[in-house]
């Protein structure tokens, strides 16, 4: 029996098969699972695969040449994910599962992401602090990054910091950018989120602002050689993604005398048609002297929310840099955008 030419191709190249902008995923078996991905809201909208012949199924997509996509196979009845045996490239999704991924021909990981040999590296140290006003009322880990320089430097606060440290390798990106003289040296404070209380702490929470002001900034001043913001107002930055992006914007608006640089990746600005408080502060032109970076994926469900906010910021006189990329809502995309964001905010 003659083998289908697609099977020959997939055995040679693996999933997916890419020709121009057309992307084809294959599955071999008596029945086919559903296809879930960045573009279709994952388990909320599983896609049916098409039967090509007995035992061979396919699903096709048309993607931009510079796209990055994460996907998986899914069995709706058992609500279980199924690994793709034809794609060994996986990445943790932060929610207990691994996603398969691939890059289109005109896209690849940012050059600043990889660990480079024989360059000066900053030091990351672990600290335990009181949570004070936050929801868990206990202690929490904070990781501080000291750059490989002696002079005082700006501080960048990073919400969801453990994810940015472990999954986005932000300290590695900063090492590389400093070495290449693309940014001025900066220090980092990676803040752990509140787990089940993350939404409470990041949805424009003044308790988080007070924790930052009373616990985190004194910690950074004790262990890092940071600039004096009383002498250089607005020299620090704040960064986050998704709800962390919202909280970054809110932090800059509430504390513009300290945090004059805001990096918001795939931020959340409304829920069920009701704006979060950060949008109200923007409309009131609070902290209008801050600089804001926004990036968001064209496959992200938050795309329209971010597109809506950009003109509001500009109309109110904020300095905003806005960028869209061909990707979804994940740390690989935010990692690839982080170098550009940091260079925009802290470039020499």
C-alpha positions in Angstrom: 0.0 0.0 0.0 1.4 3.4 -1.0 2.2 5.8 1.8 0.5 9.2 1.7 3.1 11.9 0.7 2.1 13.9 3.8 3.1 11.1 6.1 6.5 10.9 4.4 7.0 14.6 4.9 5.8 14.6 8.5 8.1 11.7 9.3 11.0 13.7 8.0 10.2 17.2 9.3 7.8 16.7 12.2 4.8 18.9 13.1 3.9 21.3 11.7 4.6 21.3 8.0 5.1 24.9 6.8 4.9 26.1 3.2 4.9 29.9 2.9 2.2 31.1 5.3 0.3 27.8 5.3 0.8 25.6 8.4 -0.4 22.0 8.5 -0.7 19.8 11.6 -1.1 16.0 11.1 -2.4 13.3 13.4 -2.3 9.6 12.7 -4.9 7.3 14.3 -8.4 5.8 14.0 -9.9 9.0 15.5 -8.5 12.5 16.0 -8.3 14.7 19.0 -9.2 18.4 18.8 -6.6 21.1 18.2 -6.2 23.9 20.7 -3.9 26.9 20.5 -3.1 30.6 21.1 -5.4 31.8 18.3 -8.6 30.0 19.5 -8.6 30.5 23.3 -7.2 27.0 24.0 -9.8 24.7 25.8 -12.5 27.3 25.3 -12.7 26.7 21.6 -11.2 23.3 20.5 -10.9 23.0 16.7 -11.9 19.9 14.7 -9.3 18.1 12.6 -10.2 17.1 9.0 -10.0 13.5 7.8 -7.7 13.2 4.8 -7.9 9.4 4.5 -8.3 6.4 6.8 -6.0 6.9 9.8 -4.8 10.4 8.8 -6.1 13.7 10.0 -5.1 17.3 9.5 -5.7 20.9 10.7 -4.4 23.9 8.8 -3.7 27.5 9.7 -2.6 30.6 7.8 0.0 32.5 9.9 2.2 35.6 9.4 5.8 34.8 8.4 7.0 36.3 11.7 4.7 34.3 14.0 5.4 32.2 17.1 2.6 29.8 18.1 1.9 27.5 21.0 -0.6 24.6 20.7 -1.6 21.2 22.0 -4.0 18.4 21.1 -7.0 17.9 23.4 -9.7 15.2 24.1 -12.9 17.1 25.0 -14.7 14.2 26.6 -11.9 13.5 29.1 -10.8 17.1 29.1 -7.2 15.9 28.9 -4.4 17.2 26.8 -2.6 14.8 24.4 1.1 15.2 23.5 2.0 15.7 19.9 4.3 12.7 19.1 5.6 14.6 16.0 6.8 17.8 17.8 9.3 17.5 20.7 9.5 21.2 21.3 7.6 22.0 24.5 7.4 24.9 27.0 5.7 25.1 30.4 2.5 27.2 30.3 2.5 28.1 34.0 -0.8 26.4 34.5 0.3 22.8 35.0 0.7 21.8 31.4 3.3 21.9 28.6 2.5 23.5 25.2 4.1 22.5 21.9 5.5 25.4 20.0 7.1 26.5 16.7 8.5 29.6 15.0 7.5 30.6 11.5 10.4 31.1 9.0 10.9 34.9 9.6 10.9 34.7 13.4 13.4 33.3 15.9 14.2 33.9 19.6 15.7 37.3 20.3 19.5 37.4 20.3 19.6 38.9 23.8 17.8 35.8 25.3 20.6 33.3 25.2 23.3 32.9 27.9 26.6 34.4 26.5 30.0 33.1 27.5 32.7 35.2 29.1 30.7 38.3 29.9 30.3 40.0 33.3 27.1 38.7 35.0 25.0 40.2 37.7 24.3 38.4 41.0 20.8 37.2 42.0 20.1 36.8 45.7 17.1 35.4 47.6 15.4 37.3 50.4 12.4 36.6 52.6 10.2 39.6 53.5 7.0 40.2 55.4 3.9 40.4 53.3 2.4 42.9 55.7 -0.9 44.2 54.2 -1.1 41.6 51.5 -3.7 38.8 51.5 -1.6 35.9 52.8 -0.4 37.8 55.9 2.9 36.0 56.2 6.2 35.9 54.4 7.2 35.8 50.8 10.4 35.4 48.7 11.9 38.3 46.8 14.9 38.0 44.4 17.2 40.9 43.9 19.6 41.3 40.9 22.7 43.4 41.3 24.4 44.3 38.0 28.1 43.8 37.6 29.0 47.5 38.2 29.9 49.6 41.2 28.1 52.8 40.6 24.5 53.6 41.7 21.9 52.4 39.2 18.1 52.6 38.6 15.9 49.9 40.0 13.3 47.9 38.0 10.5 46.3 40.0 9.2 43.1 38.3 5.7 41.8 39.1 5.3 38.0 38.8 9.0 38.2 39.3 9.7 34.5 39.8 8.1 33.8 36.3 10.2 36.5 34.7 13.3 35.1 36.4 12.8 31.4 35.8 10.7 31.4 32.6 11.7 34.6 30.8 15.4 34.6 32.1 15.1 38.4 32.5 18.4 38.6 34.5 20.2 36.9 31.5 18.6 39.5 29.1 19.8 42.3 31.3 23.3 40.9 31.6 23.5 40.8 27.8 22.1 44.2 27.2 24.4 45.8 29.8 27.4 44.0 28.2 26.4 45.2 24.7 26.0 48.8 26.1 22.4 48.8 24.8 21.0 49.8 28.2 22.5 51.5 31.2 23.1 49.1 34.1 20.0 48.5 36.2 19.1 46.5 39.3 16.1 44.3 39.5 13.6 43.3 42.2 11.7 40.2 41.3 8.5 40.1 43.3 6.6 36.9 43.9 2.8 37.1 43.3 0.2 36.0 45.8 -0.8 32.8 44.1 -4.6 32.5 44.6 -4.6 36.1 45.7 -2.8 37.4 42.6 -5.9 39.0 41.2 -6.6 40.8 44.4 -3.0 42.1 44.7 -2.6 43.1 41.0 -6.0 44.6 40.1 -5.0 48.2 41.0 -4.4 47.4 44.7 -3.2 50.1 47.1 -2.2 47.4 49.5 0.4 46.3 47.0 1.5 49.9 46.5 2.0 50.3 50.3 3.9 46.9 50.5 6.1 48.2 47.7 6.8 51.5 49.4 7.2 50.1 53.0 8.9 46.7 52.4 10.3 46.3 48.9 12.0 49.7 48.3 13.8 49.6 51.7 14.9 46.1 51.0 16.4 47.2 47.7 18.1 50.2 49.3 19.7 47.9 51.9 21.0 45.3 49.5 21.5 47.1 46.2 23.4 50.3 45.1 20.4 52.1 43.7 20.0 55.7 42.7 18.4 58.2 45.1 15.0 59.0 43.6 14.7 62.1 45.8 17.6 63.5 43.7 16.5 61.8 40.5 12.7 61.6 40.5 11.2 59.0 38.3 14.5 57.1 37.7 13.0 53.7 38.6 10.9 51.4 36.4 8.2 48.8 36.9 7.4 45.9 34.7 4.7 43.2 34.4 2.6 41.1 32.1 -1.2 40.5 32.0 -2.6 41.5 35.4 1.0 42.3 36.3 1.0 44.7 33.4 -2.0 46.4 34.7 -0.4 46.7 38.2 2.7 48.1 36.6 0.7 50.9 34.9 -1.1 51.5 38.2 2.1 51.7 40.1 3.6 54.3 37.8 0.4 56.4 38.0 0.3 56.2 41.8 4.0 56.7 42.4 5.3 58.7 39.4 7.9 60.5 41.6 9.6 57.1 41.9 8.6 55.0 38.9 8.8 57.1 35.8 9.2 54.1 33.4 6.5 51.6 33.0 6.7 48.4 30.9 3.3 46.7 30.4 3.2 43.5 28.5 -0.3 42.3 27.4 -2.0 44.3 30.1 -5.5 43.9 31.3 -7.5 47.1 31.5 -11.1 46.1 31.7 -13.3 43.3 32.9 -16.9 42.7 31.7 -17.1 46.1 30.2 -15.9 47.9 33.4 -12.5 49.7 33.3 -10.0 49.1 36.1 -9.0 52.2 38.2 -5.8 52.7 36.2 -7.8 53.8 33.2 -9.7 56.3 35.3 -6.4 57.7 36.5 -5.2 58.0 32.9 -8.4 59.9 32.0 -7.7 62.2 34.9 -4.1 62.7 33.7 -2.6 61.4 36.9 1.2 61.1 36.7 1.3 62.3 33.1 5.1 62.6 33.2 5.7 58.9 33.2 6.9 57.0 30.1 4.9 53.9 29.2 5.8 50.9 27.0 3.0 48.6 25.9 3.3 45.4 23.8 0.7 42.8 23.0 0.3 39.8 20.7 -2.0 39.8 17.7 -3.2 36.3 18.8 -3.9 37.6 22.3 -7.5 37.9 23.6 -6.4 41.2 25.2 -5.4 42.8 21.8 -8.4 45.0 21.4 -8.2 46.1 25.1 -4.7 47.3 24.5 -5.5 48.9 21.2 -8.3 50.8 22.9 -6.0 52.2 25.6 -3.2 53.4 23.4 -5.1 56.4 21.9 -6.5 57.3 25.3 -3.0 57.6 26.7 -1.9 59.7 23.7 -4.9 62.0 23.9 -4.1 62.6 27.6 -0.5 63.6 26.8 1.4 60.5 28.0 4.6 59.4 26.3 3.7 55.9 25.1 5.5 53.4 22.9 3.1 50.7 21.6 4.1 47.5 19.8 2.3 44.5 18.5 3.8 41.1 17.6 2.6 38.0 15.9 2.2 35.8 19.0 -0.1 35.0 22.0 -0.3 35.4 25.7 2.9 33.7 27.0 6.3 34.2 28.5 8.2 33.3 25.4 6.6 36.2 23.6 7.2 38.5 26.5 10.8 37.3 26.8 11.4 38.1 23.1 9.9 41.6 23.5 11.6 42.4 26.8 15.0 43.4 25.3 13.3 46.0 23.0 11.2 47.3 25.9 14.3 47.7 28.2 16.3 49.4 25.5 13.5 51.9 24.9 13.2 52.7 28.6 16.8 52.4 29.8 18.8 52.8 26.6 22.0 54.7 26.7 
